[in-house]
């Protein structure tokens, strides 16, 4: 089978995207497996390519990357030849919902030195413009080329876990910290616009994150209050929303979530 080796978040090659990528690079500067490559002949200029390579197990794929490209709008590109663009329902947005109050510069400044790992990246596609057949096709694109697992509690939130070639052919049975970043695909009934999400492991407690991002800057999702703080971030691209999920520090880990065991044994492989 074709193997999914890289998931790339492509950004239009313009000043706003360069600034976003430079802030993301700074935000992830303490992540050991984040590698930044500057554009040729442009030392010191914002831009380049940011690559996140799963540290364990050796040879696990896909890697996740961010780079500027000759695209009109942001998209998520797979090296299998598929891509997911930005979609937006033809409906008016609820004007009572305020736009994000946090910029990438704000997030980077407040979180400086506190981001340790990247749990997962992901894309939420709005169900109102993505039919069940389109969703099934999209999920098949991933499950046919990667180790994709159901979310154990039944929601339409499948996860791709980085895997070795042998694990892709058989299944994952080694549960280690470092099989990251994962990739989450969400068929979201609540959205009218595409959303990119980034979940980061921090060294901060829930109380510390609540102080850094009080409402309306941050909030929690029902049932996940003890896991992470949600921080919507203002992005420069029309039709695309951005969300960072800042995970609380775990002092008694690693958990079955961190190692992937919960997804593998309780969710099960999608083939």
N, C-alpha and C positions, 0 to 999 in steps of 0.2 A: 504494500500500500504506500501511497505518497505520505510522507511524514511532514507535519507542520513544524518547521524549525524556527520561524520568526514571525512575531506579531509586531507590526510597526504602526505607531501613531504618526501619521503624516500631517504636517502643518503647512499652510501656504507660506511661501518664502517672501515674507514682508516684515516690516519693522515690528509690528505687534506680536507676530509669532516668534521672532527672534528674542524679544524681551521675555515672552512666556517661557521659552525653552531655557533661557539663561537663568531665570528664577527657579525653574524646576531643577536644573543642575545644582544650584546652590542649596535648595531644600534637601536634596538627596546626597549632599556632599559627604555625609558620615556613613552612608551605606557602602559596605566593603565591596560589594559586587557591582556597583554602578561605575561604568567607565564612560568618560566623555572624550570624544574625538573632535578636535577643532577642524573647521573647514580648511582645505589646503591653501596655504599662502595667506591666511587671514588670522594670524595669531592675535588673540586678545579681542577679536570681534565676536559679538554674540552670534549664536547659531551652532552649527556642527551637529553632532549625533550623540545621543545619550543611550547607552545600551545596558540593560540589566540581565545578567547571565546567571541562571540558577546555580548556586554553589554546590548543591548536593541533590542527588548523586551525580558523580562525574558523567558528563555527557548528556545530562537531562536537557530536553528541549520541549517547548519553544523558549527562545530568548525574547525579551520585550525591548523595543527600541522606540525612540522619539527622534524625528528629524524633520528638517525643512525639505519641501519638495515642490515641484511644479504642479500644484493642484489648486483649483479655485476655492475649495472649501476643505476643512479637515476631514480625514477619513482614516479608518483602521484597515491596513492592508495586510494580507496574509501571503506568505511566500508560496502558497499553493495556487496563487493566481486569483484569489477572491478578495473583495474589499467590501467594507460597510461604510456607507456615506452618512451624511447628516440628513435626517428627515424631520419634517414638521407638519403637524396637522393644520388644515385650513380652518382654524377656529381662532377666535380672539382669546388672548390670554386673560386670566383673571387679574384685573388691575389692582385688586386688594392684596395680592401677594407681592411683597416688596422685592426688588432685585437684591442679589447678594451684596452685603456690605463689606465683604472681605475681598481684597485683590490678591493676586499672586505675590506681590511685593509684601503685603501685610502678612500673609501666611508664612512666607519665608523668614521674615523678620521675627515673628513671634515664636516660630518653631526652630530657630537656629540652634544647631547642635543637639536636637532632641529626637531626630528621626534615625532609627537604627536599621530597619529593614522595610521591604515593600511586600506586604502580604499578597495583594493582588491588584491588578488593573481590571477594567471591564467597561462594557458598553451596555446601556439600557436603551432598548428600542421601544418606542411607543406602540402599544398594541392597537391603538386607533388607526394607525397607518401601516401596520404590519399584520397581514392576515395570518390565520392559523397555518395555511399552506406555506406562506413565505417564512414563517417562524420555523416550521419543520425543516424546510430546505436549508435555512441558515444553521440550524443546530446540526444537521447532517454534514454540512461543510466541515464543521469542527470535529464531530465525533468520528468521522471517517478517516481523519488524519492526525488525531491526538487522543490522549487519554482523558476523556470527558466523563464527569460523574454528576449524578442527580443530587440536588440539595435534599438532604434526608427528611426534612419536614414537609416536603411536597410542593413547595413553591417552584415556579418556573425560573429557577436561578442556577442552571448548570455551570459547573466549574471545570476548566481545563487544568490538569496538574502536569507540570513538566515531568517528562518520563524519558527513560533510556529506550533505545530501539527494542531491547528484549521486553521491557515492560509494556511498550506499545503493542507488541504482538501478543503478549500474554496478559498480565495485569500487574498492578503495583502491589508488592507485599513487603516493601521496606519503608518503614515510617520514620522519617528523619526531619529535623528542622533544617531548612535550607532548600526545600523543594518549592521554590518561589522565584519570581512572582507568578502566581496563578493568573488565570484569566476568567472573569465571570461574564456570562451572557444572560441578560435579563429581558424577558418579554413583559414590559411594564404597563399595567392597565391604568396607571395614574398619570402618566406623562403625555404631553402633546408634542414634546421635542426630544430629540436624541440627547442622552446624557452620558458623559464620560465619568467614570468613577475610579478613584485611586485610594486604596486602603493601605495605610502606613503604620508600622509598629513603632511606637514611641517609648521613651523611658519616663513618661509622665503618668501620674495617677489620674483617676477620674476627676478628683477635686482640682488638681492642677490644670487639667484641660478645660474644665468648666470655668475656671478663673481666667484663663487665657482667651476663651471664646464664649463669653456669656451670650445669652439670647439678646438680639436676634442673630449675632454672628455665628452661633453654633446651636445645635439642638441634638436630641437623641431620638432614635426610632423605637417604637413600642416593642418591648421584648429584648432589645439589644442595648439597654441603658448601661449595663455593666461591662459592655464590650468596647464600644467606641463612641466618639463624639463626631457628629456630622458637621462639616463646615462647607457650605456652598461657596464657590469662588466665582467672582465676576470674570468672564472670559471675553476675548476680543472678537469672537466669531458669531455672527447671527445664526440663530437656529440651533445652537449647541450649548447645553448647560454642563457645568463642571462641578463635581463634588469630591471632597476629600473626607475620608473616614479615618479619624485619628484614633488608633487603638490604644487602650490603656496598657500601662506596664503590667506584665505578668510576673509575679514573684515566686510562684510555685509551679512553673511550667517544666518541660513543655507540655502543652495540652494536646488532646487528640485532634483539635482543629489545626494547631500549628504543624503537626506532623503529617496531616492529610488523612490520618486513619479514620476519622469520623466520616469523611466524604466517601472513602473507598469502601469501608465495611458496612456503613449504614445507608449510604446513598446508592451505591452500585454503579457500575460502568454503563454508559450509553454506547451502544454499538450499532 
